[in-house]
């Protein structure tokens, strides 16, 4: 009886099967080892970054935009008495809502009573108005008209408007106590609820 070619082919031995599957096992082991190493590295990095020794809740806040904070804080401004000042001189241990306005800006005028009410409702937040490129007498008339009681200063040159990267008016910024911009808004808020929600969303944790 003749034997076919198929009958002459020996089935793969266990040793050969092991040789074929060895690369797959090796790859699986290498992948597992790489995953474990990556997890250990991530854990170590997290522990190192988390153990900064600082209890400052603002340490991890991410400022917005590309504003040079040092330059913005040092821009020459003027008080309502005509004395030189800067934004840095008005910072304290509270976050700040800073509103840039002009007496010729109708939305600015309409929004200012909302800012005044928010100022009354949030004693733990500082408020500051920055009147840009206005005559002082006209600015004072507008302040009397709108009834704001929070501090305001003048930006006679418009340099503060530029350094704050403002693109229109009104522009409202929420700053942390260091002067970093945490949020910005171009255009007036529609109502007090919207303004309050914006403050609550972006204010630093206490």
KOLKENU-741421 format. One record per residue (C-alpha): x, y, z; residue in one letter. Coordinates in steps of 0.5 Angstrom, whole numbers, plus 500, padded with zeros to 3 digits. Example, Ala and Ser with C-alpha at 12.3 -4.5 7.8 and 13.67 -1.06 7.14 Angstrom:
2
u = 525 v = 491 w = 516 rest = A
u = 527 v = 498 w = 514 rest = S
This chain:
206
u = 500 v = 500 w = 500 rest = X
u = 503 v = 507 w = 498 rest = X
u = 504 v = 512 w = 503 rest = X
u = 502 v = 519 w = 501 rest = X
u = 506 v = 526 w = 502 rest = X
u = 501 v = 528 w = 507 rest = X
u = 502 v = 522 w = 511 rest = X
u = 509 v = 523 w = 511 rest = X
u = 509 v = 530 w = 514 rest = X
u = 510 v = 529 w = 522 rest = X
u = 505 v = 533 w = 526 rest = X
u = 509 v = 539 w = 530 rest = X
u = 512 v = 536 w = 536 rest = X
u = 511 v = 540 w = 543 rest = X
u = 518 v = 542 w = 542 rest = X
u = 516 v = 546 w = 536 rest = X
u = 510 v = 548 w = 538 rest = X
u = 513 v = 551 w = 544 rest = X
u = 518 v = 555 w = 539 rest = X
u = 513 v = 558 w = 535 rest = X
u = 509 v = 561 w = 541 rest = X
u = 515 v = 563 w = 545 rest = X
u = 515 v = 570 w = 541 rest = X
u = 508 v = 571 w = 543 rest = X
u = 509 v = 570 w = 550 rest = X
u = 516 v = 574 w = 550 rest = X
u = 512 v = 580 w = 547 rest = X
u = 506 v = 579 w = 552 rest = X
u = 511 v = 579 w = 558 rest = X
u = 515 v = 585 w = 555 rest = X
u = 508 v = 589 w = 555 rest = X
u = 506 v = 587 w = 562 rest = X
u = 513 v = 589 w = 564 rest = X
u = 513 v = 596 w = 560 rest = X
u = 506 v = 597 w = 563 rest = X
u = 508 v = 596 w = 570 rest = X
u = 514 v = 600 w = 569 rest = X
u = 510 v = 606 w = 566 rest = X
u = 505 v = 606 w = 572 rest = X
u = 510 v = 606 w = 577 rest = X
u = 513 v = 612 w = 574 rest = X
u = 507 v = 616 w = 574 rest = X
u = 506 v = 614 w = 581 rest = X
u = 513 v = 617 w = 583 rest = X
u = 512 v = 623 w = 579 rest = X
u = 505 v = 624 w = 582 rest = X
u = 508 v = 623 w = 589 rest = X
u = 514 v = 628 w = 588 rest = X
u = 509 v = 633 w = 585 rest = X
u = 504 v = 633 w = 590 rest = X
u = 509 v = 633 w = 596 rest = X
u = 511 v = 641 w = 595 rest = X
u = 510 v = 643 w = 602 rest = X
u = 505 v = 648 w = 600 rest = X
u = 498 v = 649 w = 602 rest = X
u = 496 v = 654 w = 597 rest = X
u = 490 v = 653 w = 594 rest = X
u = 492 v = 657 w = 588 rest = X
u = 498 v = 654 w = 587 rest = X
u = 495 v = 649 w = 581 rest = X
u = 491 v = 655 w = 578 rest = X
u = 492 v = 656 w = 571 rest = X
u = 492 v = 663 w = 568 rest = X
u = 489 v = 664 w = 562 rest = X
u = 492 v = 668 w = 556 rest = X
u = 499 v = 670 w = 555 rest = X
u = 499 v = 676 w = 559 rest = X
u = 505 v = 679 w = 562 rest = X
u = 503 v = 679 w = 569 rest = X
u = 509 v = 683 w = 572 rest = X
u = 508 v = 688 w = 566 rest = X
u = 500 v = 689 w = 567 rest = X
u = 501 v = 690 w = 575 rest = X
u = 506 v = 696 w = 574 rest = X
u = 503 v = 700 w = 568 rest = X
u = 502 v = 707 w = 570 rest = X
u = 495 v = 709 w = 572 rest = X
u = 492 v = 715 w = 576 rest = X
u = 487 v = 715 w = 582 rest = X
u = 481 v = 720 w = 582 rest = X
u = 485 v = 725 w = 585 rest = X
u = 491 v = 725 w = 580 rest = X
u = 496 v = 721 w = 584 rest = X
u = 500 v = 715 w = 580 rest = X
u = 498 v = 708 w = 582 rest = X
u = 499 v = 701 w = 579 rest = X
u = 494 v = 695 w = 579 rest = X
u = 499 v = 692 w = 584 rest = X
u = 498 v = 697 w = 589 rest = X
u = 490 v = 695 w = 589 rest = X
u = 491 v = 688 w = 590 rest = X
u = 490 v = 684 w = 597 rest = X
u = 489 v = 677 w = 600 rest = X
u = 482 v = 677 w = 596 rest = X
u = 481 v = 675 w = 588 rest = X
u = 479 v = 681 w = 584 rest = X
u = 474 v = 683 w = 579 rest = X
u = 477 v = 688 w = 575 rest = X
u = 472 v = 692 w = 570 rest = X
u = 475 v = 696 w = 564 rest = X
u = 470 v = 701 w = 562 rest = X
u = 470 v = 708 w = 558 rest = X
u = 464 v = 713 w = 559 rest = X
u = 463 v = 713 w = 552 rest = X
u = 461 v = 705 w = 552 rest = X
u = 454 v = 704 w = 552 rest = X
u = 454 v = 697 w = 555 rest = X
u = 459 v = 699 w = 560 rest = X
u = 455 v = 704 w = 563 rest = X
u = 449 v = 699 w = 563 rest = X
u = 453 v = 694 w = 566 rest = X
u = 456 v = 698 w = 572 rest = X
u = 450 v = 697 w = 576 rest = X
u = 451 v = 690 w = 576 rest = X
u = 458 v = 690 w = 578 rest = X
u = 456 v = 695 w = 584 rest = X
u = 451 v = 690 w = 586 rest = X
u = 456 v = 684 w = 586 rest = X
u = 461 v = 688 w = 589 rest = X
u = 456 v = 689 w = 595 rest = X
u = 454 v = 681 w = 595 rest = X
u = 461 v = 679 w = 595 rest = X
u = 465 v = 682 w = 600 rest = X
u = 470 v = 677 w = 600 rest = X
u = 472 v = 679 w = 593 rest = X
u = 475 v = 686 w = 591 rest = X
u = 472 v = 690 w = 585 rest = X
u = 476 v = 695 w = 581 rest = X
u = 474 v = 699 w = 575 rest = X
u = 479 v = 702 w = 570 rest = X
u = 477 v = 708 w = 566 rest = X
u = 481 v = 708 w = 560 rest = X
u = 483 v = 714 w = 556 rest = X
u = 477 v = 719 w = 558 rest = X
u = 477 v = 726 w = 561 rest = X
u = 477 v = 725 w = 569 rest = X
u = 471 v = 730 w = 569 rest = X
u = 467 v = 726 w = 564 rest = X
u = 469 v = 719 w = 568 rest = X
u = 467 v = 722 w = 575 rest = X
u = 460 v = 724 w = 572 rest = X
u = 459 v = 717 w = 570 rest = X
u = 461 v = 714 w = 576 rest = X
u = 456 v = 719 w = 580 rest = X
u = 451 v = 717 w = 575 rest = X
u = 451 v = 709 w = 575 rest = X
u = 452 v = 710 w = 583 rest = X
u = 458 v = 705 w = 584 rest = X
u = 462 v = 705 w = 590 rest = X
u = 468 v = 700 w = 589 rest = X
u = 475 v = 703 w = 587 rest = X
u = 476 v = 706 w = 580 rest = X
u = 482 v = 708 w = 577 rest = X
u = 484 v = 711 w = 570 rest = X
u = 488 v = 709 w = 565 rest = X
u = 490 v = 715 w = 561 rest = X
u = 495 v = 712 w = 556 rest = X
u = 491 v = 706 w = 554 rest = X
u = 497 v = 702 w = 556 rest = X
u = 493 v = 698 w = 561 rest = X
u = 488 v = 696 w = 556 rest = X
u = 494 v = 693 w = 552 rest = X
u = 497 v = 690 w = 557 rest = X
u = 491 v = 686 w = 559 rest = X
u = 490 v = 684 w = 552 rest = X
u = 483 v = 687 w = 552 rest = X
u = 480 v = 687 w = 545 rest = X
u = 474 v = 691 w = 547 rest = X
u = 469 v = 694 w = 552 rest = X
u = 467 v = 693 w = 557 rest = X
u = 472 v = 687 w = 559 rest = X
u = 472 v = 684 w = 565 rest = X
u = 478 v = 680 w = 569 rest = X
u = 478 v = 675 w = 575 rest = X
u = 484 v = 676 w = 578 rest = X
u = 487 v = 672 w = 583 rest = X
u = 491 v = 675 w = 589 rest = X
u = 497 v = 675 w = 585 rest = X
u = 494 v = 679 w = 579 rest = X
u = 494 v = 673 w = 575 rest = X
u = 488 v = 673 w = 570 rest = X
u = 484 v = 667 w = 571 rest = X
u = 478 v = 669 w = 567 rest = X
u = 476 v = 674 w = 562 rest = X
u = 470 v = 677 w = 559 rest = X
u = 469 v = 681 w = 553 rest = X
u = 462 v = 685 w = 553 rest = X
u = 457 v = 686 w = 558 rest = X
u = 454 v = 681 w = 563 rest = X
u = 446 v = 681 w = 561 rest = X
u = 444 v = 680 w = 568 rest = X
u = 446 v = 679 w = 576 rest = X
u = 445 v = 672 w = 576 rest = X
u = 450 v = 671 w = 570 rest = X
u = 455 v = 675 w = 573 rest = X
u = 455 v = 672 w = 579 rest = X
u = 455 v = 665 w = 576 rest = X
u = 462 v = 667 w = 572 rest = X
u = 465 v = 669 w = 579 rest = X
u = 463 v = 663 w = 582 rest = X
u = 465 v = 659 w = 577 rest = X
u = 472 v = 662 w = 576 rest = X
u = 474 v = 665 w = 583 rest = X
u = 480 v = 661 w = 587 rest = X
u = 478 v = 656 w = 592 rest = X
u = 478 v = 658 w = 599 rest = X
